[in-house]
Amino acid sequence: MKKALAILLAALILITMFAGCQKKSSNDATSSSSESKTETKKEETKKEETKKEEPKKEEPKKEDKKEDKKEETKAEDDWKYEIHGPLAPEPTELSFLTHSGHASTLAIPSRDLPIFQSIEEQTNLIVDWQVLENAVYSETINVRLMSQDLPNMVVLLDNTLANDLVMDGMFWAYDDLDFDYNAPNARISFDTDSAFLEDIYRSIYEDGKIYAFGNTVEPRYLFNNHLINMRWLEVLGVDEPSTNDELVEVLKMFRDQDVNGNGDPNDEIPMAKTGNVNTVVAHSFDFNVTFPWVIDENGNLKYCWITDNAFDMLTFRNLLYEENLIDRENRDMTANYELIAQDRLGLIDYFATFQRTINSYSPYYTEKFVEGMDPAEEEDLKQNFFIFRELLPMECVYTGKRQMYSRITTGVGEGMYIIKDGNDIPEICLRFSDWLWAGSEWNTLRNFGIEGWTFDYNEEGVPVRYDVPIGWDVAKDGEFSTTSIGMGQPPWTNRQFVDNWKATYPKYMNERATAMQEYYIDGPLPLVFNAEDSATLSELWGDVNTYRDEMHANFIEGRTELNEANWQAYVDELWNIGLEEITEIYNERYHEING
C-alpha cells in the first residue's frame, strides 16, 4: 500500500513539473503538451501501471485569448456585407422600440409570427421588439427614452420631438455610418427614382445629413381619382367624360334617367361626398392639394387656396351641390358601400387602390362569381371584370390638357432612428433600417409573405398569392388573414413599391394606372422645417385651417355667396389670422433650399 502511494506521489510531481512548462508561448505550450504526454507514457510503461486519466488542460493564458480574439476579428474583417445578404456575420441581438400599429387590424410585431421569424432568418438578427400602445405612443415615448435601458433603434412619430433629440446628439447620422456601404438599397433608390427624397431628407438639418427615412407613397400610381360606374355609362350609351363639362352632363343623366332601372327616378346618387373630392377636382383647376403652394410671377410661394384657381374650383363645387349632383349627406365608406350594394351610386372620389373592394359590393359584380365555377374562368373575371373604374384625368380648364399632380410627400413625421448611447452595433442598425425601408426582401414579405407557403412565382416571375397558405388548417389555425401571420403595413416607416402593386392588383386596374402615366405632372417639392418653425407653423395652421374649411363649406353649400367681395374678405381674414406669417416661413425655407 505504501509503495503504491509513493508511486502515485511521484507521478503527480512529474505532472506538475510538465504543466509548469506551459508558461511559455502558445506554440511552446503545444510542444510541451506533446512532450508531457510522451514522457508520461514512458513512465507508465516503465512502472507497468494501469493507464491513468490525462490531467485536465489548463485554461489558456491571456496571450492565447488575445490570439483567439485576433483570429475572430480577422474573420469578421474578412466578412463583407452585400445587398440581399444577411446583415451581420453571425446572429446578432438588436432591440427595436416602436408602436402597436396605426390600426387595430394590423399585426403587432412579435417573434411568434411567421413573417417576423422570416425577418430574423433573412437578416441574421435576433430582434427584441419593444412595443408601446399606439394610442398613447407620442405621450409615452419621451419618458421611455429618458430611461437607462435604451434600445438600439426607435420609431418616432413626432417630428418636433425628433428634431430636438437630433440636436441633442441622441441619434447617429446615417452619413456617419458609411451610408453607401450600409444602406445600399436606399442609395440605389436615391440614384434612380427617388432623388427628390434624398434632397428633402438632407434639407432637414443644417449639417445636411440624414438621420431617418420617412414614410413614402407611390407618387404616380393608383392615386385619388374619380371612380365611375361603368355599367351606368353602358346603360346610357355614353363615353367616359374627359372634361368637367362632360362630367356634369353625365352626372345629370345619372340623376334623371333612372339608370339603375328600379322604377324610382329619385333614388340614384350621382356622386358621393367624400373627403377626397377637393383632391381629385383640383387637378383640373391646376393646383395640387397634397402640397397646396404654387410659384408666383416673382418666384415666391403662394398658397393655392387664395388664388383665382381656388375660386374657380369652389364655384364648380357649388354647381355640383346646387344641381343635386353630389350627395348632400355626410356618409362614411361603409354607408357608401351600402349605396353601391343597392346599385344607387354613380361616381365616388376615392383611392384608386380600392377599386377591387368597391366592385366587390356591387350586385352586378358578385353575381358573376358562382360556387363551383371553373377556376380559370374565375381568375379571368377577377383580372378583367369590373363595375367601377378610375377615369383618365379630366382636362385642365385653362389649358385643355389632361393632367394629374403626382403626390410627392416627405413622410418625415415618422422615422426610424439609431440611438447612440450603449449601442455597439450602429452599422448593423443602419443596414436594418435600409432593409426595412427600401429592401426588396422585406417588401416581398409584407406584401406576399413567404415563398412556397403564402405565394409562389408564376411563369413570368410575378408573385401570386394563395387564398390561404399551403397546409393552413382553419380548424386548428383559425380563419386566415394576412395580418394573422404578420403581413401588411408595419408599425414603422412604410414605403410603397409600384412593382408589388402591379403584382397585387388585377389587370384592369394596372392597365388604367399605366395609361395614366403620361398625364402626371409635378408641382413644387414639399418642405420640411426645423423644430422651432415646426412648432410655430403647427400653432398657426390650426386657426387658418379651421377658418378655411368653414368658409369652403359655406361657399360650396351656398350659405355665403361666392363673389369677388366675399372672396377678398375670406383671403384677407386668412392673411390676418396667420397665413401671412406662414407664407413668410415657407418662402424663407423655400429660398434657403433653392436659392
C-alpha positions, -999 to +999 in steps of 0.1 A: +000+000+000+028+024+010+046+016-022+016+024-043+011+057-026+048+066-032+044+058-069+012+079-071+030+109-054+059+106-079+035+107-108+018+138-095+051+156-090+061+148-126+027+160-139+031+193-121+065+198-135+053+192-170+023+215-165+046+243-155+063+242-189+030+256-203+040+291-191+058+295-224+042+309-256+012+292-272+035+274-297+058+262-269+027+252-249+016+229-277+051+214-279+053+209-241+020+193-240+031+167-266+064+161-248+045+157-215+023+130-230+053+111-243+071+112-210+040+103-191+035+073-214+072+062-209+068+065-171+036+045-172+053+017-193+083+017-171+063+012-139+038-011-157+008+008-141-027+010-154-031+039-177-045+069-157-066+098-169-047+125-186-045+157-165-071+184-173-058+211-196-051+244-180-071+275-191-053+293-220-031+321-209-040+358-216-017+357-246-038+328-260-070+348-256-056+377-275-046+355-303-081+340-304-096+375-305-073+384-333-085+354-352-122+363-346-115+399-356-098+388-388-128+365-396-152+395-392-129+417-412-130+391-440-168+391-439-183+417-462-219+429-462-236+426-495-270+437-506-296+409-504-274+391-479-275+388-441-270+420-422-244+406-398-218+378-400-233+359-370-266+360-352-268+394-336-292+408-310-309+441-318-336+459-298-363+479-317-388+502-300-420+510-319-458+514-316-485+488-319-497+500-353-519+528-367-549+504-370-562+478-346-564+453-375-526+455-381-502+429-367-482+438-336-445+429-340-438+396-324-412+369-328-441+344-327-454+355-361-441+337-392-433+369-411-412+382-382-394+349-379-386+352-416-371+386-409-347+371-385-338+342-408-330+366-437-312+393-417-293+371-392-307+393-364-324+384-332-349+413-328-362+423-294-395+440-304-404+465-277-439+477-283-458+507-268-496+512-273-501+533-305-529+554-289-505+569-263-472+565-281-465+602-286-471+608-249-451+578-236-421+576-260-404+606-245-405+591-210-392+558-223-363+575-240-352+590-206-347+556-191-313+540-187-322+509-207-323+523-242-330+502-274-307+502-304-334+517-327-366+537-321-395+548-342-406+584-337-439+598-349-435+634-337-411+654-360-407+681-334-395+656-308-372+640-333-357+674-342-350+681-306-334+648-300-312+650-331-300+684-320-292+670-285-270+644-302-290+613-292-290+597-327-265+586-352-264+604-385-267+578-412-239+595-431-215+589-402-220+551-406-207+547-441-241+553-458-233+539-493-220+507-479-245+501-451-276+515-469-272+501-505-310+498-511-316+535-503-285+545-523-300+527-554-333+544-548-318+578-544-298+574-576-327+563-597-364+571-589-362+589-556-335+616-559-360+642-546-363+623-513-326+625-506-328+662-513-357+665-488-341+644-461-308+664-464-326+697-461-340+690-426-308+697-406-281+723-411-254+696-413-271+682-444-271+647-430-298+620-430-310+608-396-340+588-407-360+576-437-396+589-439-429+573-449-434+575-487-463+568-510-462+557-546-464+592-563-477+582-597-498+551-594-534+545-582-538+579-566-571+595-556-594+598-586-629+597-600-641+561-598-671+559-621-699+533-625-691+519-659-722+499-661-743+530-658-723+546-687-730+514-707-768+516-700-768+553-711-747+545-742-722+574-734-684+575-733-663+583-703-662+620-697-629+639-704-638+674-692-656+689-663-685+700-685-689+664-699-687+651-663-716+674-653-737+662-682-731+625-672-739+632-636-772+649-647-781+617-666-773+596-636-796+619-616-826+620-640-828+588-661-835+560-635-802+545-647-804+516-622-837+506-637-856+500-604-885+523-614-876+550-589-861+580-607-851+597-575-830+572-556-798+575-576-770+595-561-748+607-590-717+614-569-706+605-534-695+633-510-661+621-496-631+639-481-612+632-514-633+654-537-611+685-535-580+664-541-594+650-573-612+680-587-582+704-580-561+687-607-584+701-634-580+736-619-542+733-619-533+731-583-521+703-560-539+698-527-512+675-515-488+704-513-510+735-519-484+760-529-476+774-564-448+796-576-460+831-584-447+855-611-420+868-586-406+833-579-422+831-545-445+805-530-482+814-529-509+795-510-532+778-535-564+783-515-563+821-520-557+820-558-582+826-587-579+788-594-593+780-560-622+805-566-630+787-599-628+753-583-651+762-554-675+777-580-675+742-597-681+725-563-710+749-557-725+739-591-724+702-582-742+710-549-768+733-563-777+708-591-780+679-567-752+661-585-733+653-553-746+637-522-758+661-495-754+636-467-721+630-449-716+593-453-686+572-443-673+545-466-694+518-450-725+538-459-712+544-494-706+506-498-742+501-489-752+525-517-731+505-542-747+473-530-781+488-538-768+500-572-776+536-563-742+553-567-727+566-599-693+580-590-670+582-560-638+601-554-615+578-535-582+560-536-579+540-568-564+512-549-599+505-536-615+497-569-615+460-563-631+464-529-657+488-542-665+464-570-670+436-546-701+453-532-719+457-565-746+431-571-737+431-608-701+421-598-709+394-572-735+377-594-707+367-619-690+346-593-708+313-586-698+284-564-680+256-583-672+277-614-641+269-634-610+283-617-596+296-650-629+315-657-630+328-622-594+341-624-602+358-658-632+376-642-610+388-613-585+402-637-607+418-663-643+423-650-653+455-632-682+478-625-664+508-611-631+520-627-610+551-624-613+577-651-584+592-670-578+627-656-601+655-666-587+682-689-574+713-672-599+741-676-572+766-685-550+745-710-574+718-723-548+691-714-554+662-692-533+664-661-529+650-626-504+662-600-482+635-585-484+630-548-449+637-536-447+636-498-418+639-473-431+614-448-406+627-422-432+627-395-424+591-389-389+577-389-365+550-377-337+565-356-305+549-344-296+556-307-260+563-298-258+555-261-249+519-253-252+509-290-223+489-302-239+478-335-249+511-352-238+500-386-260+469-384-288+491-373-284+512-404-285+481-425-317+471-408-333+505-414-323+504-450-336+468-453-370+477-438-373+509-458-361+500-493-351+463-493-369+441-518-368+412-493-389+429-467-412+444-494-419+409-506-425+396-471-450+423-461-470+421-494-468+385-504-455+366-474-432+335-476-424+319-509-438+283-511-462+289-483-483+320-489-472+327-526-452+314-555-439+330-587-457+323-620-440+317-653-435+354-658-417+357-625-446+376-609-455+366-573-490+351-570-505+349-535-526+319-524-560+325-508-548+306-478-512+294-470-504+259-480-513+235-452-533+261-433-559+243-411-588+265-403-599+242-375-565+244-358-551+277-371-583+297-373-595+320-401-567+332-422-559+368-427-526+384-439-521+402-406-526+370-386-491+360-398-475+394-397-481+407-432-494+442-441-484+477-432-458+476-404-456+499-374-425+517-387-415+538-416-435+525-446-427+526-483-448+517-513-434+500-544-452+501-577-439+466-588-456+450-558-488+469-566-487+456-602-484+421-589-511+426-563-539+443-582-559+430-611-552+436-648-580+462-653-566+484-625-530+481-638-539+488-674-557+520-665-530+531-640-504+526-667-524+547-692-525+574-666-487+578-665-484+603-694-507+627-676-488+631-643-471+664-636-450+676-607-455+707-585-431+723-561-414+698-538-428+698-502-408+714-475-396+703-441-388+726-412-367+728-381-382+723-346-388+759-339-405+767-372-425+734-370-439+744-336-448+779-349-464+765-380-484+739-360-500+767-339-507+790-369-521+763-391-548+754-366-567+787-369-560+790-406-573+755-415-604+758-393-615+791-409-606+779-444-626+747-441-656+766-426-657+791-454-652+764-481-683+747-468-702+780-468-692+787-504-700+752-517-733+749-500-745+785-507-746+799-472-721+825-483-724+838-519-692+832-538-685+866-553-654+888-555-662+908-524-668+878-502-638+861-517-615+890-509-628+892-473-620+855-470-585+860-483-579+890-460-591+871-429-568+841-437-539+865-441-546+882-408-551+851-386-518+836-396-514+830-433-491+860-437-466+846-411-469+811-426-461+824-460-430+842-447-418+810-431-424+789-462-407+813-485-377+817-462-373+779-462-380+776-500-353+802-509-329+787-484-331+754-503-335+767-538-315+799-537 
